[in-house]
Amino acid sequence: MYHHDIMRTIMRERAGEMRAEARAVHAGRLARRAREFWADRAERNARPARPSGRGAAPAR
């Protein structure tokens, strides 16, 4: 095998590894942003608990 072919194979493998790593980093960032979004949304949409049953103030 020629030197050029060997180097091309090595670079192709390395490029594939780098792309896989970049995909993993991107997926991690996306998951973190999604968790933050849903946590923020749940916090904003959380309604305060209203007392019910005996001893509760009458509804007006």
C-alpha positions as CSV (number, residue, x, y, z in Angstrom):
1,M,0.0,0.0,0.0
2,Y,1.3,3.4,-0.8
3,H,2.0,6.1,1.8
4,H,-0.8,8.3,0.4
5,D,-3.4,5.5,0.7
6,I,-2.3,4.8,4.3
7,M,-2.5,8.4,5.3
8,R,-5.9,8.8,3.6
9,T,-7.2,5.9,5.5
10,I,-5.9,7.2,8.8
11,M,-7.4,10.7,8.2
12,R,-10.7,9.2,7.1
13,E,-10.9,7.2,10.4
14,R,-9.8,10.3,12.4
15,A,-12.4,12.5,10.7
16,G,-15.1,9.9,11.4
17,E,-14.1,9.8,15.1
18,M,-14.1,13.6,15.3
19,R,-17.6,13.8,13.7
20,A,-18.9,11.2,16.1
21,E,-17.5,13.2,19.0
22,A,-19.0,16.4,17.7
23,R,-22.4,14.7,17.4
24,A,-22.2,13.5,21.0
25,V,-21.3,17.0,22.2
26,H,-24.2,18.5,20.2
27,A,-26.6,15.9,21.6
28,G,-25.5,16.6,25.1
29,R,-25.9,20.4,24.7
30,L,-29.4,19.8,23.1
31,A,-30.4,17.6,26.0
32,R,-29.2,20.1,28.6
33,R,-31.1,23.0,26.9
34,A,-34.2,20.8,26.7
35,R,-34.0,20.0,30.4
36,E,-33.6,23.7,31.3
37,F,-36.5,24.7,29.0
38,W,-38.9,22.1,30.5
39,A,-37.8,22.9,34.1
40,D,-38.3,26.6,33.4
41,R,-41.7,26.0,31.8
42,A,-42.8,23.8,34.7
43,E,-41.7,26.4,37.1
44,R,-43.6,29.2,35.3
45,N,-46.8,27.1,34.9
46,A,-46.8,25.7,38.4
47,R,-50.0,26.9,40.1
48,P,-49.8,27.5,43.9
49,A,-51.6,24.8,45.8
50,R,-55.0,25.9,47.0
51,P,-56.2,24.7,50.3
52,S,-59.3,22.5,50.2
53,G,-61.5,20.8,52.7
54,R,-62.2,21.9,56.2
55,G,-60.7,25.1,57.4
56,A,-60.4,26.5,53.9
57,A,-61.5,30.0,53.2
58,P,-64.8,30.2,51.4
59,A,-64.7,30.8,47.7
60,R,-65.9,34.2,46.5
